[in-house]
Amino acid sequence: MNTPTLITRPSRLLRTLDAIERIGNRLPDPAILFLVLTIFVLAISAWLSGNAWDVLDPRTKTPLVIHNLLDGAALTKFMVDIVPNFVGFHPLGVVLVAMLGLGVAERAGFIHASLRRLLSVTSPKLLTPILIVVAILSHVAVDAGYVLVVPLGAVVFQAAGRHPLAGISAAFAGVSGGFSATFIPSSLDPMLQGLSQAAAQIIDPNVILNPLNNFFFTTVSALLIILLGWWLTDRVIEPRLFRLEIDGDLAKTPRLEQLTMQERRALRLALLSLGIGMLLLLLSAMPAGSPWRASDGRLSAGNAPLMQSIVSLIFILFLVPGLVYGFVAGTFKSSRDVIGSMSLTMQGMSYYIVMAFFAAQFIYAFTQSNLGALLALEGATYLQAMQVPEAVTIIGVILMTALSDLFMGSASAKWALLAPIFVPMLMQVGISPDLTQAAYRIGDSSTNIITPLMPYFPLIVVFCQRYVRSSGIGTVMAMMLPYSLIFLLAWTALLLGYWALDLPLGLGASYRYEG
């Protein structure tokens, strides 16, 4: 087994990361942090509500207005909406439903057995790149990668004798830091294309963009993320993490052992049931009139039932092989054991549920006040006023998006606000909507992994605490900061080089707009 070389003399980078971890871990608990930020947003909205802003809200075509959330009517509505905010908090449902199926598969032993089998034929040297590839492929399942691939990263690394937090960091980097790097199309592609096209038609109604207008670039980007993530995990992150003692419940962590005859039989049948399920899904989706397709016949459209059922499909596709494995291997004796496994899984998610409640209230307040829109639009307006070369403008779009991403986690929400500013503005200086969208995707991905305001960030903290109890916000930020900075710099350089070589961005895409 190849164990990463330990660093005996802390470098300046490691000392900086240690300082970030110490400072970050002094921050309040994430739930309290969201509560404090919610109160802060309420106060700032009242302070700024009387000011006039000379920027237009692209959603209403009227001057942007900051809504005073301490106004009697607004505050009353906030109180009325506390429960709907929590119940309707999208990441909460995604996490809990997916974890129900995953919990059955995990406690039945199916995941553990699969990993043991996989690790028996895989060199430990290749665990990192394989994990990042799986993380990138999980983009097809939208947000499900956070609840599936990230915890599995810890399991794989722990089972191989490596630090589980390194597995979490590599998986998180692939799932979230490389969110717009992908080998295969996902629902994000047509969603962003639709917003870009609508923005372009503000000044040119004849503009039509292809949903895969960035596909070639995102494919090459995936290779970049894999290589950079591999190097950073093995050479920078994991050597530092080996100084952190694993003090979680080691009795529940997997170990590499040979599968028994009964376990091998159970694994074969479980994998067979998974294969049959995938085959049935494929056969049902292939016909042109399949109910899985959107009204226009696409499977990858954001409104396609297939895309909208991803989490439910994950639940079923883990539940069924988990049941098969559990009953054949003998880990499940009755239906009570199955329900018990789900209950135990939900007990482990109680902390996340508490944090989700406060996160939902903060996001609601930040959205309703229009403070997020003000930050994005004022920054975009300032960038528009600068007379700089095209390459510098593209870099500015990337950096402005990366900064906005620290405050607004939703890719579609940010682009809905920024596209009507960036796309028409850059078209007027000859830059195509395809290139502007590619720049946006870089900024939107790179800083996801270092902002505690990202809805799934608290969940990553929870995963880390399973292995290192003292883990906090600072631990995750210190782990992920090198990925964020290197991804941002290298990915930007890749786009500029791609542009200089005039390589195709995607289907029907161009770099120049010749209005």
N, C-alpha and C positions, 0 to 999 in steps of 0.2 A: 504494500500500500504506500502510495506517495503522500507523505505528510508535508504540508507547506513549511518552508524554512522559517523558523522563528527569528524575529528581529530582536537582538539583544540590546542595542542602543537605540532608543526612540528617536526617530527622525523628526524634523520640524512638522511634517504632515501628521505624524502620529500624535505629537504633542498638541497640535491644533485640534485634532479629532477628539482627543481626551478632554480638552477644555470644553469643546462643544457638548460632549456627553455630560460633563459635570454641570454645566450651566443649564442644559436642557432638562436634566433630571431634577433640577430645582424648581422647574415650572410646576404649576398646580397639576393635579390629576386631570387627564383629558376631559372628564365630565365637568369638573369645576372650571377648567379653562374655557369650555364652550359656554358655560353659564356666565362667566365674567365678560366674555366677548359679546354675548347677547345683550347684557346690560349696557356695555360700551356702545354698541350699535344703536340702541334705543336713545341714549344720551346724545350721540353725534347727530342722529337724524333730527332731533329736536333743534340742535344748535344750527345746523346747515339748512334747515327747511325754509328759512326766510330769505335765503340768498338767491340771486338770479344767476343762472348758468347759460352761457351762450353756446351750448352744444345741443344738437338735435338728437332726440331719442329715435333711433332707426325703426323702432317698433311702432311708434305712434306718429312720427314725422313732426313732432312738436318739441319745443324746448324741454330739456330734461328737468324734472322736478324732483327734489328730495322730499319724500313723504315723512312727516313728523309722526313717528310711531308712539309718541307720548301724548298725542292728541286723544281726547276722550273717545271718539269713535274708533280710531285706529287701535288704541290700547284695548278697548272692549273686544274688537274683532280678534286681536292677538290672543286674548284669553279664551275666546270661543274656539279658536283654531288649534289650541295646544294639543288636544287629543288627535284631531285629523292630521296635524303635522307629523305626529309620531307614528300613527298607524300608516300614513301614506309615505313615510320616509323610504324611498326606493331601496337603498342598500340593505335596510333591515329585512325586508321580505326576501331579497336575493340570498342573503346570508343564511337566514333561518331555514328556508325551504331546501336550499342546496345542502346545508349541513345535516338535515334529517336523513337524506339518502346517503350522504357521505359517512354519517355516524354509524349507520347500519353496516355499511361495507367495511368500515374501520374496525368496529368492535366484533364483527364476525370473524375478522382475521384475513379477509380477502385482500385488502390493500397491503397489509404486511406481507402476506405470502407472495403477492405479485412483485413487490419490491425485492424480496429476498431472491426470487427467481431471476429478476432482471439484473440484480447486482451480481449474481453468480456468473453471469455471462458478459458483464460489462467491466471494463477496466476502470478502477477508481480515478484514473487520470482524465477520463472522459465524462465523469459525472457532471461537472460544471457546465460544459457546453450542451450536453444532452438536456439538462434541466432548463437551461435558458431557451433552447429550441422548443421544448414543451410549453414553456411560459408564453412564448411568442405565438405558438399555435393556438393557445387558449383565447386569443383575441377574438376568434370566431364566436366564442361563447360570451362575448361582451365582458360583463363584470364577474363572471363565474371563476375566472382565473385567480381572483383574490382569495376565494374560499376553498379552492381546490388545489391549485398548483403551489401556492405559497406555503401552506402547512405541509404539503407533501415534500417540498424541498428540504424542510427540517428533518423529516422522517428519513429521507434518503441519505442525507449527510450523516445523521446520527448513526444509522445502521451501518454505514461504511467507515465509522470511526473518525469522522470529521466533525467539525463544530457545527451544530444544528443551526445556529444563527447565521452562519455563512450560507447555508442552504436557503434560509429565508431571504437573505439579502440578494442572492443571485436570482431567485425566483421573482422577488418583488421588482428587481431591476428589469427583468424581461417582461413581466406582466404590465407594469405601470410606467417605468422609465422608458421602455421601448414600445409604448402603447400604439404608436403609428408605424411601427416596423412590423411587417407581416409578409408571409409567403403566399397567403391565400386571401381573397377578398372577404370582407366582413361587412356588417351593417353600417359601420362607421363611414365607409367609402361613399355610398349613395347619400347618406345623411349630410355629410360635409359638402358633397358636390351640389346638392339641391340648394343649400344656403349660398354657396359661391355663385351659382348660376343666377339666382334671384338678385343677388347684389350686383352682378355684372349687368343685368338687364335694366338696372336703374339708369344707365347711360347708353346702353345698346341692347334694345329688345330682341335683337337677332342672335345674341350669343347663346349657344347650346354647348354644355360641357358633358363629357363622358363620365359616368359614375366611377370608372377606373382610370381617371386622369392622372393619378399619382402612383399607379400600381407598380410600374417598373422601378421607380425610385424607392418605394417602401420595401420592395423585395431586396434590393441592394442594401437598404438601411438595416434590414434584419441581419444580414451577414455582418455588418459593422457592429451592431449591438451584441451579437453572439461573441465576436472576437474580443471586443472591449470588456464585456461583462466577464468573460473567462479570465482574462488577464487581471482585471481588478480584483475579482473574487479570490483567486489563488495567490496573487502576489502582494496585494495591499490589504484587503479586508480580513481574510482568514488568519494571517499571521498575527494581526492585532487581536482578533477575537479569542485566540487560544489563551489569552491572559484572563478571560472571563470564566469563572468556575461554573460548571453546569450543576446547578443545585435544585433542579426541578424534581418531580417524582420519577426517578430513573426506573422504577419498577414497571412503569407504563410505556417506556420508550422501547422501540423495536431493536432486536439484535439479529445479526446474521447467523442463521442456523440452517442446517439441511432440512428440506421438507420431508415429512414422513410420507409413506405411501398413501395414507388417507388424505393428507393435505394436498398431495399432487393430484389425486383424483378429483378432489373438491375444486382445485384451481382450474383444472381442465374443463370441468362442467360449468364453472362460473364464467370462464372466458368464452366458452361456447354460447352460453346464454347471452353474454354481452354482444358477441358477434351476430347472433340471430337478431337481437334487438336493433343493432346498427343496420343490418341488411334490410329488415322490415322498414325501417325509417327511410333508407335510400330508395327502396322500391316504391314506397308510397309517395315520395317526393319527386320521382322522375317524370311521371306523366305531365303533359302540358296543362291539364286541367286539375292538377293536384290541389287539394284544399290547403296544403302547406304553402302554396304560392300566393304572392300578392295579386291584386287585381290586374296588374300589368304583366303577370306571369313570372316575375322574378322571385327567386328564393332568398336572395341576400338583401332585399329591400327592407328598410327599417320597419315597415308596417306588415311585412310578410309574417303569417302565423308561425312559420318555422323559427324566425328570429325572435319573435315574441314568446316562444315556448322553450327557449334555450334552458332556462333554469329548471322548468318542469321536466324537461327531457333528461337533464343531468340527474335530477332526483330519481327518476325511474331507472336510468341506465346504471346507477350505482346501487339502487335498492335491490333490483332483481338479482344481479350476480352476488350481491352481499347475502341475500336470502339463500340462494343456491349453495354458496360456499358454506354459510353458517350451518345449515341443516345437514349437508353431506359431511362436513368436517367434524360435526358434533358440538360446535361452539354454541349453537342454538338448539334447544330441546323443545321449545314450544313458542307460541305466539307471544307469551309473556316476556320471553327473552328479547324478542324483536322490539316490542314497545319499550322495554326497559333500556335497550341500547339507545333508542331515540331520546328517552327521558334523560339519560346520563349525558348525552351530547348537548341537550338544551341547558342542562345545569352548567356545563362549561362555558356556555355563551351568555350567562347572566350578566357578567361585567360589561360585555359589548352592548347588551340591550340597554343598560343604564346609560352608557355613553351615547348611544344612538338617540335616546330621548332628548338629551341636551343639544346634541349636534343638529337634530331636526329643527329645534326652536331657533338656533342661531342662523341656520341657512334660510329659514323663512324670514327672519327679521332682516337679514342682509339683502335678500332679494326684494322684499316689499318696500324697503326704504329707498331703493335705487342707488345705494352707496357703491355697490359693485359696478353698476353701469357707469356711474360717474368716474370711478377710477379708470375703467377701460377706455371710455370715450375721451376724457381729458388727455390721457396719454397718447391716444391715437391722433387727436387734433394737434398736439405738440409735434408729433413725428411728421405730420403732413406739412407743417409750416417750415420744416428744415429743408434746405436746398442741398442735397447731398447726392453722390453717385448712386447708381442703381444698386450695386452690390451692398453699399452701406445701408441703403433703404431696406433691403431684404434682411440684413442683419438686425436692423432696428425693429422690423416686424417680429422677428424671432425673439428678441430680447423683451419687447413689450408684451408679447404673448406669454413668455415664461414668467414675467413679473405678474401678469394678470392671473396666471395659473396658481399663484400662491394664495389667491383670495377667492377664486371661482373654480371649483373642481370640474364642472360639467363641460365637456368638449363642445357639445352642441350649443349650450347656452352662451359660452364665450364667443363662439364663431357667429352665432346669431346677432350678437352685439357688434363684433369687430368687422365682420365681412362687409356690411354696408359702408363702412369707412375705408378699410384697407383696399378692398377689391376695386371700387371705382376710382379711388385715389391713384392707385398704381397703374390702372389701365390708362389713365390720362398721361402718364409718362412712358407708356409703351410696354409695361410689364403685364404679362397675361394673368388671368385669374388662376390658371393651373399652377403657376410658380408661386403666387401669393399663398395659395392654399397649402402647398408643400412646405413653405416657410412657417406657416401657422402650426402645422402638425408637429414640427420639430420643437417649437417652443412649448406647445401644449403637452408634450410627452415628458420632456427632460426634467421639469421641476415637480412633477406629480409626487415623486418619492421623498421630498423633503419638506412638505407642508403638512403640519398637523391638522389643517383645515380640510384636507382631502377626506371624503367620507369614510374610506376604508383604512385610513392611517391608524385609527385606534385599534382596529382589528389586527393589524400587524404587530402592534405593541402587545396585544393579548397573546398572539402566537409566540412571541419572544419570551414572554413571562412563563410560558410552560416549561422552558428549559433553563432560563436565567431569571430568577424571581425578582431581582433588582432592576430588570429592564424597564425603561421608561421612554418618554418622548425623545430625550437626548440620546439614548442608546440607538434608536432607529435612525435619527437624523445623522448621527456620527457615522453609522454604517453606510448610509445612502448618499451622503454628500459627495464623496469621490465619484460615484456613478453619475450623479446629476451633472456635475461640472464637466467631466470628461465627455459624457454623452452630448451635452450642449455644444461644446467646442468642436468635437470631432464631427458631429452630425451637421453642424453649420458648414464646416470646411468641406464635407462631402457634397452638400448641395451646391456650394459655390463652384467646386471642381466639376460636378456633374453639368452645371450650367455652362461653364467655360468650354467643356468638351462637346456641348450640344447633344448630349445623350438623351434619348426619349424619356420623358417623365412618366408617361403612361399612355393609355389608348386615347388617340385623338387629341393629345395634349400639345402645347407649344409653350415657348418662353416669351414670345413677343405678342403684343396685341397691336394689330395694324388697323385700328378703327377707321 
